[in-house]
Amino acid sequence: MSATQAALTQLLPLAGDTFDKNKVTPGILGFIVFAVLALGVWALMKSMNRHMGRVDFEEAPEPAPATAPAVKPTA
């Protein structure tokens, strides 16, 4: 058994006494993480919209097909 496992084994009973197993919430840290992710997605979407507005979607006209030389029938 390593020192880390021994320390966790000693702390595990303490964690069981302090938390209500029926009421577990993400708390303020969960809210902060969610808010940071939401702001990041908002910033990426705003940037994407700005870049998509600058794209020129006009296509170049297709080149005219080359006409084949007329073949004269021999009779």
Buried (B, 14 or more C-beta within 10 A) or exposed (E): EEEEEEEEEEEEEEEEEEEEEEEEEEEEEEEEEEEEEEEEEEEEEEEEEEEEEEEEEEEEEEEEEEEEEEEEEEE
